[in-house]
Amino acid sequence: MELKEKLIASFMAFENLVDIDSPVHDVRSEAIKEFETKGFPSRRDEAWKYTSLNSILKHDYSVFPKSESHIDYNDIKKYFIHDIDTYKIVFIDGKYSSHLSETTHDGVDICLMSSALSKPKYRPIIENYFNKVAAKDGLTSLNTAFSQEGAYIHIPKNKSVAKPIQIIHFSTGNEAALMLQPRNLIVVDENSHVQIVERHQSLTENPVLTNSVTEIFADKRAIVDYYKIQNDNENASLIDSTFINQKQESCATVHTFSFGGKLTRNNLNFYQNGERIDSTLKGATIIGNRQHVDHNTLVHHIEPNCESHQDYKGIFDDHATGVFNGKVLVNREAQKTNAFQANNNILIGDKASINTKPQLEIFADDVKCSHGCTIGQLDESAMFYMRSRGIPEKEAKALLMYAFSNNVLSSVKIPEIKQRITNIIAKKLGVNIGFDL
Amino acid sequence: MLKIIDLHASVEDKAILKGINLEINAGEVHAIMGPNGSGKSTLASVIAGKEDYEVTQGDILFEDESINELAPEERAHKGVFLSFQYPTEIPGVSVTNFMKTAINETRKARKLGDMPANEMLKMIREKSEMLEIDRKFLSRSLNEGFSGGEKKRNEIFQLAMLEPKLAILDETDSGLDIDALRIVASGVNKIKSKDNAVIIITHYQRLLDYIIPDFVHVMFEGRIVKSGGKELALELEEKGYDWIREEVNA
């Protein structure tokens, strides 16, 4: 049976088990119909021209893992930001792991999607926000239909969450092949502030496909700072769709660090529904072998006096392939928009490639919009300069690559994350650099 | 210390160096002068190991060992330093971090541990004061947005930090105003000792007013055609290079 048919068949069994009398039930039914009509995207779709899902859709994925798995914290500690105090929402093979998690209901709700979907006290938030900003494409609809587990975060007015929140999904390999559909809902009310780190980690060589959807709502003057650390093994693939709805004077930043995985697709969508909004999208991609990372971004400027900043850096070795497709849409009403976009790439491997496509659709006449993309090799004269000062070739290369991605690292606000990313880059490049950027 | 024997080098099959012979001992300062295109900068790059140039004949001995086949960093580890005519901008790497990396990599190659942080800081402070470099300057990205004079001063700062045995200054005087020239020259004079040697590549006499050479060589069409004492530089300043050209062609 093809994966699509298998999923639809599985849904029938699933839907009678969950939230039968809740409004979410209808949302699911609608969503599975959408998926049935649209299916998985193919390269005939403009937005998927350079990314084929064929090789990852061919596995016979388990949709509902049979048994719950236990993992010992010490075996996976390294995947956590563990040197600072954080809230943790941890899932193993799609199921919530209470012993690895640290949630709270003290003034804020940092807990589980499954509780939020089933308990009446969360119903107002679910009714107002669930599936309200997510798109209706095939993959997102598939996730919506199967939405069951993930993070539910609601920060009421005037709260600054003292600790960052980590959302981590582990897969154990108990299933020969596993497909996960995590769904996160993050609602940040007026004047509130939250920092979130998200990570998907496979602990097995078995293929894993994660189709993750995150909806974020940033109310007036809210600050959302989101970090996606993508350093999974090369049998795991991730399709991440994140939708952010911003209200006036809110500030949302998403950093995406893509170093691992077989195929990674990031659909990152910002909708600016208010004035004086700031949206920042930053990405650093360092991949090799036959890895593939595709960043597909959208910033929709709907109202006047807003800003958006996009800065994506990519380093591609071996046969690795990259895609950057950045769309900036400026409505006619969105005067005085400042929108910047940069995508810079270095190809190290002779067989590596990048397809980069800025798309600016501007209907307002008083705006400042810029974009630039570059594709180059490492600067040979800089290499000679550094080597002549005693820095060996490999370290010199690494230093140049560090420097190249530094723009993206410099805006990371949590020092432990910056340190972590620096270490990952050093390891990735096989060097030990005696300082941190 | 350095012995260059019948050195021929070419870039993309074009011969640039056509038989250079030069011997430099510890404690000496040599100036290499000559008109544009005579091969001065190529000689500097070839000694430092730039891979764009192919050595087609001859040898370069450093402390009696051939360094012809060595990578640029290996030559640096042995104590060769090239101050660039056009230092490369490296955005994202601060002067301090670059220096730390260069020093510790060199120490690693010499089987020494990392320089302790306090020692490093002390050294950075001393050497930057010697070259009248502002502390703020040290946290800026290497050479990025530096003025011509700042770049050159930063080169000499690195020279002072790395303490090489052989320092090659490739047109360090170009783009310097008279104050910067004096600072740079006095820096070089302080570094100079009986154990190290300096090669100054320049068009003009003016740097040689401050750093007095023991020997002056004139390069012309890929060869050293004339050598002499410091008075040769003055003669060149006065008479230009035409008489050299005539002498060679005669």
Interface residues (C-beta under 8 A of the other chain):
Chain A: D379 S381 A382 F384 Y385 M386 R387 S388 R389 G390 I391 P392 E393 E395 A396 L399 L400 Y402 A403 F404 N406 N407 I433 G434 F435 L437
Chain B: A48 G49 K50 E51 A71 P72 E73 R75 A76 H77 F81 L82 F84 P87 T88 E89 I90 P91 G92 V93 N97 F98 K100 T101 A102 I103 N104 E105 T106 A109 D114 S141 Q158 L162
